[in-house]
C-alpha cells in the first residue's frame, strides 16, 4: 500500500510503498476514502522540516530542552546519535480521515466489514491507503453524511473541545481570533449553540467565509472594525469568551483577547500561538485562561486510545470519541456545513505536489482533501472474506473386520476427563478389556491401572501402537497432542477415539486426513457426545422432520477457569473455544441435519466471550453464545430450535420440551445430567466389535473441526469465513 511520509532531517516528502498494517484485536482495518490535510498543524510540521538545524531548534525549544537533558545524562556522542537517528527517519503525516472498514479485529462488535467510519489520531488516521484504528479512535458515520464531509471529524472534534472549554451559553457573545480551518469550525459550532460570534483574521477572504457561515461580523484584528462590532453586540462590556485559533509568533492575539474580553471573561487557547500574557490586563479583568487539549478527554492516554478502556459517561460526558460522533451528527443534520471549507480535492498520488504547493503559497486553501482510488480487483482479491478448507477424503478403505474376542482398548492419557467421564463407563462393560494405559508419568499410569483394572501400565506409546492385540486406542491427552497421536494411531491400523478437539489448525487437520488416505484407515471417532444424549435424542424424535429453514440458539455458560488451569495455556493448547467449541457446533449440525457452509464470529473485548453464527445450506442458522462471565448458578447449556411452527428447548440436559401440534415435556431426570458419554462409548465399542460404520461419519467430524477453526479465523479477519470443500 502507499503512505505519505516525511524525513524531518532533510524535509523530503514522499509517497512510499509500505506493508499493509495487521488487523490487531481491539480495532479495525480501514481503507481510506478521503483524508484531510490540516493546513495549520501539518503545514507547520512540513515547514519546520525544511528549516536548517538552527531553525528547527529555534522553532522547537521544548525539544531542545529534552536534548540538553539527554546530553547531561548520556553525553554528547550518544545524544547526537540518538537525535540524528530520529531526525533521519521517515515520519507519517495526517490525523483525520473517513474510510470503509475492511477487517474487524477481535473484541470489536460495534461495526462490521463495509461500514463507513471516521477515524482520528496522528498514529492511526494517517494519509495512507490502509490504517489500523483502535476502537476509541473511530466512530460510525451517520447515514446520509458524505465521506468527504466525514473526513473533517477529527478537526471538528478539536474545534468542539475548544468550544466546550469555553462553556458558552445561549445569548453569549464570543470572539474567534484566527479564521483558518479550526476557527471556521468554531464559528459554526458557536452559532449552532446560540452564540453571536465576531471573527478576527487579516485575510478578508476568510472573514467573508466566516460571515457566510454564521459570524455576525468579521474583520482585520489590526483595524477598528472588530472592536466596534464587539462594542455594538455587547453594549461596551466585552465578549464573554475569546477563542484563540491562530498560529504564529505574534503576541497580538492574546493582547487583543484581553482588550476585548469582559470582566471575568474566559480566554481559550485552541491553536498554537504565542502566549506572553500581559499581566496587568489579565489580572485587572481576572480573566479565566483555559487550554483545550486536542480532541478531548482520552487524548494521550494509552489505556483509552490503544486499549479501548472507555471513561464512564457519568464521570466524563464528552470523550474524544464522543466528540467525534457528536460533530458528525451535527454535520449530518446540517448544523455544521463543511463543504464551503473545501478549497481543493487532490488525488492521493499527487500528495507530494499538493504539499509543496501549499508550502510555497501557490495553493491558497482552508481545507484540502486527499481522494483515494477505489480498490483494484487485485486489492479486493487480497482482502476478500477468508475461508477455511473442509477437505473431502477419498479413501480406499480397508474392510473393517469384526472382533471375535472382547474388544481390547488402550488409553493414551489418564487425566481428569478420562478417569471421570470415560473409564467409569468402560471398566464394567461386557465385551471390553482395558488392555494398556499410556501416560507420560509412571505414577499416573500405575494409578489408572489400579483403579480401572488395566492389564498393563506403561509410558511407551510405540509399544502400544505396535501391539496387534489392541483393537482401539483412546487419545485423551492435552489438546496440542491430539492430532499427532491420532495420526500415528491411524497409521498403525488402530480404530481411534480422540477427545475433542481433533486438531488446532488446518495443517494439523490435513495431517490427520493424510494419514487416513495413506493407511486406508478411516476408523475415527471424535468425542462429540452431546448428540448421543438420551434426552436430546428423544426431543429430536418428538420434534420430527422439518421442511423449512430453522433457527437454533445455543447458550453456553462456560464459567471461569481456576488459576493455573492448562486450558489457559492458549499459546500451546489453543483457545477455550477451540478446545470445546466443537461440542456445540456438532450438536447444532446434528439437529439441523447438515454441515455449515460459513461461520461468522465476534468476541467481547477483555475476555473469551464469543458469538458464533453458523449458516447452513438450506438457509438455517445456528447462533452459539459462548460466555465465560456468567454466574455459576445459571445453567451451563440451554438450547432452542425453532422451525415450521414448532420449537424444541433443552434445559441443561435436565429437562427438554417440544412445542407444536402436541406439547411434550420430559420428566426431570432423577440422577445426574446425561450428556451422552455412555451411549457414545457403547456406539463406538459396537462399531469396533462388529466392523460396522463409525457412529459419526468422517465427513461430519472434518466439517465440525473446520468450522471450529473458522471461528478463530473469523475473529482475526472480522468477516464471515467460508467453509470451502476441497477434493
N, C-alpha and C positions, 0 to 999 in steps of 0.2 A: 504494500500500500504506500501512498505518498503522504508526506507530512512537511509542513513549513518549519524550518529551523533557522537559528541564527548563531553565529560564532561571535561571542561578546568581545573577544580579543581583537579580531580583525574587522568586525562589523559585517562580515559576509552573510547574506541571506540566501537560502537555497530551498528547493523542494526536493527532499530526499526520498528514496525508496527505503522503507524500513519494514521490519517484520510486523505482522498483524498482532495486536495485543491479545493475550489469552483472556477468556471469559472466566474470571475468578468468582468464587462464591461471594454472595452479598452485593452483586452488581450486575450490570447488563453491558453487552457489547452493542454499540450504537454506530450505524452507518450515517455519516453526516449528510444532511441535505443543504443546509446553509449554516455558515458560521460568521460571526460579526467581528469586524476589526474595531477595537477600541481606539478611536482616533486620539484619545488622551493618553491612557496608560501605555498602550503598545507602542505608539509613536515616540513616546518619551524613552522607552527602552531601546527602540531602534536607533534613535538619535544618539543616545549615550554610547551605544556600541561603536558608532562611527567616530567618537572623540579619541583624542590622544590619551595615553595613560594618565597624564596630569589632569586632563579634562574629566576623565572618568572619576578620578579621585576627588576633584572639586564638586562633582555632581552627587557623589555618594559619600559624604563624610561619615555616615554610620558604618559603612563597610570599611572605611579607612581605620576607624577606631577598632574594629574587630581584628584587622590585620596587625595593628600595633600591639594589641593584646597577645596575639599569636607569636609575634616576634619576641615579646618579653618571656613567653612561656617556652617556645620551641626553638628560638633562634632564627637568624635571618635566612640561612640556606634552606631549612625545612619549610619555613613560611613561604619563601619565594617559590619553591617547587609546588607547594600546595596551591598558591594563588594562581600561578601560571597554568597549572593543570586544569584548574576550574575555569579560568577565562578561556583557554584554548580548547573548548568543548562546545558541541552543538547544544543549544537550549531550545525548548519549544516556545511557540507563541500561541496566543488565543486563550479564551476562557468562557466564551458564550456561544452556544450553538443549538441547533434543532436537527434531529435526525430520527431514523427509524430503528427500532430495536431489532437486532439481528440474532442475538443469542441471549438467553436468560440464565444467570448463574444460580447455583443452589442457594436457597434461602430467600429468593425474590418471588413474591406472589402478587404484586400489585400491577404488573404489566406483563405482556406476552409478546412473542415474536410478531413483528409487523406493526406494533403500536408506535405512534409518533410521540416523542418526548423532547422536552427542553432540558439542556444539561449545563452545568456550571462547574467552574474550577480551573485554575491555571495549571493543573496537572492532569485533568481528566476531560475537559471540554476544549481540546486543542484544535488548531487548524490542521486536521488530519482526516483522512477518509474514514477511518475507524477509530473509536475510542472506547476504552473500558471505563464505565462511570459507576461509582458506588451508589448505593440506594438513596442516601440522603442528599445526593447532588444531581438528581434528575426528578422530573415530575411529568406526568402525562399532559399532553397538550389538549385543551378543551376542544370539543367538536366545533368546527367552523372557523377556527383560527388558522390562518395561512402559515406554513412552515417558515417563510421568510420573516414573518412578524414574531413567531415564537422564538426565533433566534435572538431576539432582544431580551430574553428572560433574565439573564444574569445582570446586565447593566440596569435593567428595570428594577431588579432586586436591590442593587446598590443605591439607586435613587430612592426607592421605597424605604430602605432602612434609614437613610438620612432624614426623610420626612418624619418617620416615626420618632427619631431622636428629637426633632423639633417640637413634637406634641401639638400640632396645630388644632385650633378649634374653629367651629363654624363662625364665619364673620370676621375672622382674623385677617391681618394684612401681613404679607411676607415679602421679603426682598431676596431675589436669587441673583447672586453675583457669579457670572460665568455662564454663558448660554451655549456651551458645547453640548455634546450628546447627553451627559448626565444632567446638566442644567435644564435642557429642554424637557426631559422626562420629569424632573422635579416640578417644573412649572405645571405640567399636565396633572400630576398627582395632587398637587395643592389645589388646583382649580376643581378637580373632581371631589375634593374634600370640603368644598365651600369656602375656600380661602381666596381672597383677592391678592393678585401677585403683581409685583413690579420686578422687571428684569433689568440687569445691567451687563452690557458687553460692548466692547469697542467696535464690533463688527455689525454694521447696520443690517446686513442680510439675516444674521442670526436674530437680531432684535425683531425684525419683521416676522420671522418664522415663529418666534415665541408668542407674539401678539396674535398670530393666526391660530395658535394652539391654546389660547385662553388667558394669556397675560393681559392685565388691564393697561399697562404701559411699559415701554422699554426704552432704553437709551444708553448712550455712552456714559460710563461712570465718571469721566472727567468733565462732563457737561452739567449744566444746572437742571436738565430735563428730569433726571432721575430723582433728585432732591425735591423738585417741585411736585412730581407725581406722588411721592411719599407723603409730602405735607398735605396735599389735597385729599388723599384717601384716608389719612389718619387724623385729620384735624390738627396737624402740627405735633402730635405726640410721638411719632416714630413708629416703625413697624414692630410687630410682635416677635417675629423671628427673622433671622438672616441666614441664608444657606450659602455657604462658600463652596461653589462648584468650579472654581477657577484653578488654574495651574500657573507655573512660572515663578520667577524670583522676586516679583514686585510685592511690596508690603501694602499696596494701595487697597486691596480687598478688605483686610482686617481694619484698616483705618476708616474706610467707608462704612463698614458694618457698625463701628462704634458711633459714628456720626449720625447714622440714620435709624438706629435701633432705639426703641423707647426705654424708659427707666425700667430696670429689672427685666429686660427682654432677653432673648435667647439667641446665641450665635452657634451654628452647627457647621463644623468643617467636614465636608464630604470629599472634596478634591485634595490636591497636594499643592498648596500654595504656601508662601512664606507667612510665618506666624510670629512676627515680632509684635506682641500685643502692646499698644500704647497704654501704659499702666494707669495713668490718671483718667483717661477716657473710659476705660473698662471699670475702674474702681468707682468712679463717681456715679455711674449708672448701675453698678453692681450687676454687670452682665453675666449671664449664665453661659459659659462656653462649653460646648459638648463636641465630642468626636463621634463620627459614625464609622464603625469598623466593617467595611466591605458589605457582604450580602446580608449579614445579620448574625444572631447568636448561633453558635456552632462553627463559625468560620475559625480556622486554625486549630480546631480541636480534633485530633486524630481519632478519638473514640467516636465522635459524632460523624465525621466525614468519611473515615475509612472503615470503621467497624459497624456503622449503621445504628448506633445507640442514640435513639431519639430522646429529646428532652420532654418530660411530661407537659402537656398543653396547659395544665392548671398552674404550672410554675413559669413556663416560658411560652407565651402565646405565639410569638412570631419568630420562628427559627428561620435559617436561611432557606430551607426547603419550603416552608410555609409562605415565606415572602415570594419565592419563585412562583408558586402556584397561585398566589393572590394576584401578582402582576399579570400573569397570563389570563386569569379570569377577567380582570379589568379590560385587558386588550380585546378579549373575545366578545365582551359586552359593549365595546365601543366607547368606554370611559377614557381610554388612552388610545391615541392613534399614532402608530409609529411609522406609517407609510410616508408621511411628509419628511421624515428624518432621513430616509434612504436617499443618499446622494448618488450612489454608484453601486452596481452589482457586477462583480468581476468573476470570470471563470477561475476555478481553483488553480488551474495550470498557469494562470497569469499572476500568481500571488507575488512573486518577487518584483515584477514590474509595477504592480499596484502599490506595494510598499514604497518603492523608490519614488514613484510619482507623488505619493502623499508626503514623503520626507522632503522632496525638492520643492513642494508647493505647486506643482503642475496640476494636481488634483485637489481642489478645494471641496471638503466634504464634512458633513456632520456625522454620518454613519455610512460605512462601506460593508457590503456583504460579499462573502465568497460563495459561489454557487458550485455545488459538486456534481459531477457527472453521475447519471444513473448507472447502477451496477451492470457490468457486461455479462454476457452469457457465461463466460468463464468464471467470473466472480460469483455469480449466482450458483454455479455448479459447486464451487468451493464451499459455499455456506448453506447448501441445501440441507433439509432435515436429515439428521443422522439415521443410520439403520444398523440393525444387528442381524447377522445371518442366522437362519434356522436351517442347519444342514439336514438334507434328506439322505439317509444312508442306504445305499444299495448293497445289501449283504447277501453273500452266497452262504446261506445258513447251513450249518451242520445240524442234522436232525438231533433233537434232544432225546436222550434215552431215559426211560423210566428207571427209578432206583428200586431195586428189589429189596435190599436190606433197609433198615432205618436210615433216614436222611442224616448224614453226618455234617455238622456245621462247625465252622471255625469263626471266631470273633477276633477282629483286629481292633483293639481298643476296648477298654472296660471302665469307662468313665461313668459319670452320674446318670446320663441318659440311658446308656446301655444296661446298667445294673438296676435301674428303677422302672424303665418303661418297656424294655425288650426281653431281657433274660428271664424275668419272672414268668412271662407268658410261654417261654420255650422250655424252661427247665423241667416242667412236669408234663409236657405234651407227648402224647403217644406217637411213636414212629419217628422220634427225633433223638439223636445223640449229640450232645455237646462235646465235640472232639477235642478242640485245641483253642486256647485263648492266647493271643499275642499282645503284649504290651511293651512299652519302652523301659519300664522298670520292673525288676524281678518281683518285688513285694506285691504290686498291684495285680500281677498275673497270678501269684500264689493265692491272694485273697479271693479273686474271681473263681479260681479252681475249687477252693474250699467251699465257697458259698453256693455255687450253682452246679457243682459236680462235673466240671470239665475233666476229660480223661487226662489231658496234659496242659501244662502252662509253659510258655516259652517267650523269649524275646527275639526269636529268629523267624522273620517273616518268610524268607526264602524256603525254609523247611516246610512251612505250611503250604505255600504255593506249589511246591514240588511233590506234595503228598497226594497220590492218586485216590486215596480212600476218602478224601474230603470232597463233598459234593458242592457245597456252597460256602461263600465267605461273606461275612458281615463286616463292612467298613464303618466303624463308629468312632472315629478319631476327630481331631480338630479339623476345621473347615479347610485349611490350607493344604492338607494332605489328601483330601477325598479323591480328587481327580487322578492323581498319580497312582494311588493304591488301587483304585478301580481299574485303571488301565492295565496295571500289572496282573491283577486277578483275572481279568478277561483274557489276556494273552495266555495265561496259564490254564485256560479252559474251564474256569470255575463259573458257576452261577453266582451273581453278585447282588447283595443287598447293601446299598450305601445310604447312610443317612443324608438328609439334605444339608447343604447344597451339593449337587453333583459337581459343579465347577464354579470358580470365582472369576473366570474370564473366558472370552471367546476362544483364546488359544487353548486353555485347559479343556474346554468342551470339545474342540476339534481333535485334541489328543485322545480323548476317550473314544470318540467315534472312529478315529483312525485305527484304534486297537480293535474295535468291533469289526471293521472291514477287513483288517489283516487276518484276524483269527476266525472270522465267520461266526463268532460267538456274540449273540445279541441278548443273552440271558441276563438282563439287568433290571433291577427294581430300585427306585429311589423312595426314601421313607416319607412319602406324602400320604399320611394316614387319615386325614380328615374325611376323604371320600369313602372310607370304609366304616365310618361311624354308624352303628345301627340306627341311631335316632335320625341322622341326616338321610340315611338310605330310605327309611320309612317315610320321612317328609317328602323326599323327592318322588317316591312312588305315589303318595297321596296327591301331590301337585299335578302329576300326569304329564302327558306330552303337550308341548306348546306349539303354536303355529306362527305367532308373530314375534318380533324382537322383544327382548327382556331387558329390564334394568335391575342390576344387582348392587347392593351396598353392603360392604363388609367392614365393620369397625373392629379394630384390634387394639385393645388397651394393653399394650405390651409391658408397661411399667418400667421402673428404673432398675438398672443393674447395680449389684453390690460393687463397692470399690474393690478393685483387684481382679474382677472377672476377666477371663481371657477373651470374652466376647468384645471387650473394649479395645483389644489389640487390632484396630482396623487396618493398620499398615500391613499386617501379615494375614489376618483372618477375615478381612472384608468387613463391610458394614453389618449392622444388626439385620437390616432388611435383606441383604444378600444372603445372610445365614438362614433366615427362617421365612422370608417372604414367599418362597416357592410353595409353602403350605397353602397360602391363601389364594395365590394365583391358580394352583392346581384345583383347589376346591371350586373356585368360580368357573373355571373352564369345564370341569366335570358337570357342574349343574347346568351350564349353558350348552353342553354337548359339542363344543368346538374349541379350537385353539385361537388365541388372539392374533390380530394382524397388525396392531400398533399399540404403543404404550406412551402415555404422557404422564410425567411425574413432576411434582413441585415439593419443596421442603420448607419447613419453618426455620427461620434463622436462629442459630444458637442451640438447636437440639436436633434429634433424629426423627422428629415427627414428619410424616410423609403423606401426600395424597397421590395415589396412583390410579390412573384411568386407563382401562383396557378396552379396546374396541374389537368386536368380533365380526366375522364375515357377513352375518345376516343383519348387521346394524345394532345388535345387542351391545350393551356397555356394562362394565363392572367397575365400581369405584371402591378402592381399598384405602381406608383411612388407618394408617399405622401410627399410633401415638405412644409416646413414652412418658408423657407428663400428666396422664390421668390419675385419678385417685385409685388406691389399691382396692377399695371396697367395691368399685364398679366392675361389672362383668368383663372378663377378658375378651370374649369374642361374641359379637352379635351380627347376625346376617339377615338381610331382607331381599327377597326376589319377587319382582312384580312383572306379570305378563298376562295377556289375554284375559284381563279382568279377574285374575287370581293373584294371590300373594302367599308367599312362604316366609315364615320367620323362624329363626333359630336363636335361642337364648342360651348361649354359653354351654351348649351340649347338655343342658339340664332339662330344657323344655323346647318343644317345637310345635308349630301350628301352621295350618293351611286354611286360607280363606277363599272361598269360591262358591259354587252352587251348594256345596255342603261344607260345613265347618268342621275341622278336625283339630283337636288339641291333645297332645300326648300327656300321659300321666307323668308326674315328676319321677325321675329316676331315683330308686331307693338308695343307691350307693354313689360312689364317686363318678365323675364325668367319664364317659367312654368316648374318647376321641378316635377310636378305630384301630389302635395298635394291635389288639388281639386278633381282630378279623383280618387285618392286613397281613400279619405273620402267618395266619392259617392259610390264606390265599397263596402266599409265597411258598410255603412248605409244600402245599399241594402241587404247585407248578413244578417244583424240583422233583417231587416224588413221581409224578405222572409223566413228566416231559411235555406237559401241555403248555398253552400260551402263558406268557407272564401276565400278572394281574393288571398292569398298565402298559399299553403299547409304547414301544421305544420312541416313536414319533411324538407322542404326547409328553414324555419325560423331557425330550430335547426342546420342544416348544415352550414348556414351562420354564426350563432353565434359561433359555434365550430371553424370554420375557422378563425374568428376574434380573438378568444382566442389563437389559434395556432400561430398567429403572435408573440405574446409576448413570448410564449414558445420557438419559433424558435430563437428569439433574445438571449434568455438566454442560449440555448443549442448549437447554431451555426451550426445546421444541419437541413435538411428538416424534417418537422413534418408530420407524417402520420395521416390522419383523419380516425380513425378506427371505423367502425359502429359496434354497440353492440346490442344485443337483450335483 
